[in-house]
Amino acid sequence: MKPRIGPRPQKTNSENKFLSRSLRLSYNKIKDLSGLTLIVDHFLAEPSKLAWLDLSFNKIINIQPILCELPELRVLNLHSNQIKSLKEVDQLGKLMFLHTITLHGNPIAIVQGYRRYVIAVLPQLKKMDFNSVTREERALADVWKTSGINTKIKAEKKETAVRDCPLSIQQ
């Protein structure tokens, strides 16, 4: 397995591992992340220092705990995958240095309150979906989180699903 070479030459160590803190795995039809540790260890000289990970445009359904084994992760691109549950984002709260995330293009992005939920779960975020997180959004997410509105979203989502279902009988 040989990575694509970009415009700049990549530096390697004596074992031919890349001296990089970033890894681009986009457009690879990845469905789950179970082999991520092996890939990171195979290509990077210092896997524990991975700070930028691009997993966009794959077929990922779940955000697996293996991502939390990357303690230095600061930027995580997960846009254009198949993530359907907002609860998947909860696991990423363990990544203390994560300041940028992309999740747009996933089914969760159309859930009402999506952005607020992610900001509430990951309060350290500075950017989400290529947009800065504002003070107002952070304050709103904080109030939202402490007031328990997330349970209301679940109820609204269930109600919307029933209302929009073409086979449901509406009264």
Helices and strands as residue ranges (DSSP letters): E 22-24, H 36-43, G 47-49, E 52-54, G 65-69, E 75-77, G 86-94, E 100-102, G 107-110, H 114-121, E 127-128, E 131-132, H 135-147, H 149-164
